[in-house]
Amino acid sequence: MVDRIGGYNYRIGGPRPQRVTTDVTKGRTQQAQGHRSFAEVLDKQLRTDAKAVKFSAHATARLKSRNLQLSASQVEALNRAVDKAAAKGSRDSLVLMDDMALVVSVKNRTVITVMDQEGMQENVFTNIDSAVLMKTSVDR
């Protein structure tokens, strides 16, 4: 039966849709030996990324404006400093490293702001519950 409503044809009482069934095992392929599943790779990447310290947009802007660069050894030292602060239960920490000061959210593993030696002069650091003094192996 077809009814005409507003110039359109609507089918009433037409055939009902049938459920489509497929065999899900046909489309699967066997994992090659030695290859990890996507879930394993994703889990490993998430664990690796969770350990690395991130930089907030504000900290990145401060690094650029003050013409500061962190070497690979400094980033490793920063990661170790955050690990030490986390082990002591810190939430927000001041990391003094070489000629710069970094305020880090330990819980989020994020650098909030960065200061060079000039910026540290006669400055008061607030909203921190710990300080970590680090020295990298870079000769200056």
C-alpha positions as CSV (number, residue, x, y, z in Angstrom):
1,M,0.0,0.0,0.0
2,V,1.4,3.4,-1.0
3,D,0.1,6.6,0.6
4,R,0.7,10.0,-0.9
5,I,1.5,12.6,1.8
6,G,2.9,16.0,0.8
7,G,3.8,14.8,-2.7
8,Y,6.0,12.0,-1.4
9,N,5.3,8.3,-1.6
10,Y,5.5,6.4,1.7
11,R,5.4,2.7,1.8
12,I,3.3,1.4,4.7
13,G,3.5,-2.3,5.6
14,G,6.3,-3.0,3.2
15,P,8.9,-5.7,3.6
16,R,10.7,-5.8,6.9
17,P,14.5,-5.6,7.0
18,Q,16.2,-8.9,7.5
19,R,19.0,-9.3,9.9
20,V,22.3,-9.8,8.1
21,T,24.5,-12.5,9.7
22,T,28.1,-13.0,8.9
23,D,30.7,-15.4,10.1
24,V,33.3,-13.2,11.9
25,T,36.0,-15.9,11.9
26,K,36.2,-15.8,8.1
27,G,37.6,-12.3,7.9
28,R,40.3,-12.8,10.5
29,T,43.9,-13.5,9.7
30,Q,46.4,-15.2,11.9
31,Q,49.0,-13.0,13.5
32,A,52.4,-13.6,12.1
33,Q,54.9,-15.0,14.7
34,G,57.0,-12.3,16.2
35,H,54.6,-9.5,15.6
36,R,52.8,-7.8,18.4
37,S,49.1,-7.0,18.4
38,F,47.9,-3.4,18.1
39,A,46.8,-3.4,21.7
40,E,50.3,-4.4,22.9
41,V,52.0,-1.7,20.8
42,L,49.5,0.9,22.0
43,D,49.9,-0.1,25.6
44,K,53.7,0.1,25.3
45,Q,53.5,3.5,23.6
46,L,51.2,4.9,26.3
47,R,53.5,3.7,29.1
48,T,56.5,5.2,27.4
49,D,54.7,8.5,26.7
50,A,53.4,8.6,30.3
51,K,56.9,8.7,31.6
52,A,58.2,11.5,29.5
53,V,57.9,15.1,30.8
54,K,55.7,17.4,28.6
55,F,55.9,21.1,28.2
56,S,52.9,23.4,28.5
57,A,52.3,26.1,25.9
58,H,53.4,28.7,28.4
59,A,56.6,26.9,29.1
60,T,57.3,26.4,25.4
61,A,56.7,30.2,24.9
62,R,59.1,31.0,27.7
63,L,61.8,28.7,26.3
64,K,61.5,30.5,22.9
65,S,61.3,34.0,24.3
66,R,64.3,33.5,26.6
67,N,66.2,31.6,23.9
68,L,66.7,28.5,26.0
69,Q,67.2,25.0,24.7
70,L,67.3,21.8,26.6
71,S,69.8,19.1,25.5
72,A,69.0,15.4,25.6
73,S,70.9,15.0,28.8
74,Q,69.0,17.9,30.4
75,V,65.7,16.3,29.4
76,E,66.8,13.0,30.9
77,A,67.9,14.8,34.1
78,L,64.5,16.6,34.2
79,N,62.7,13.2,33.9
80,R,64.8,11.8,36.8
81,A,64.0,14.9,38.9
82,V,60.3,14.5,38.3
83,D,60.6,10.8,39.2
84,K,62.4,11.7,42.4
85,A,59.8,14.3,43.3
86,A,57.0,11.8,42.6
87,A,58.6,9.2,44.8
88,K,58.5,11.7,47.7
89,G,54.8,12.5,47.0
90,S,55.3,16.0,45.5
91,R,52.6,17.6,43.5
92,D,54.3,20.8,42.2
93,S,58.0,21.1,42.2
94,L,60.7,23.6,41.5
95,V,63.5,21.9,39.5
96,L,66.8,23.9,39.6
97,M,69.0,22.6,36.8
98,D,72.2,24.1,35.5
99,D,71.3,27.8,34.8
100,M,67.5,27.5,34.7
101,A,64.6,26.9,37.0
102,L,61.6,24.9,35.9
103,V,58.2,24.7,37.8
104,V,56.8,21.2,37.1
105,S,53.4,19.7,37.8
106,V,54.6,16.3,39.1
107,K,51.2,14.7,38.9
108,N,50.7,15.6,35.2
109,R,54.5,15.4,34.4
110,T,54.2,18.8,32.7
111,V,56.6,21.7,32.9
112,I,54.5,24.8,33.7
113,T,57.1,27.5,33.3
114,V,60.8,28.0,32.7
115,M,63.2,30.8,33.9
116,D,66.8,31.5,33.1
117,Q,69.3,32.8,35.6
118,E,68.3,36.4,35.0
119,G,64.6,35.6,35.6
120,M,65.5,33.8,38.9
121,Q,67.1,36.9,40.4
122,E,65.0,38.2,43.4
123,N,62.1,36.0,42.4
124,V,59.7,34.2,44.8
125,F,58.4,30.8,43.7
126,T,54.9,30.1,45.0
127,N,52.5,27.1,44.8
128,I,55.3,24.5,45.0
129,D,55.7,21.8,47.7
130,S,59.2,20.7,46.8
131,A,62.5,21.6,45.1
132,V,64.9,19.3,43.3
133,L,68.4,20.3,42.5
134,M,69.9,18.6,39.5
135,K,73.2,18.9,37.6
136,T,73.6,17.5,34.2
137,S,76.8,16.1,32.7
138,V,77.0,18.9,30.2
139,D,80.0,21.1,30.7
140,R,79.3,24.8,30.6
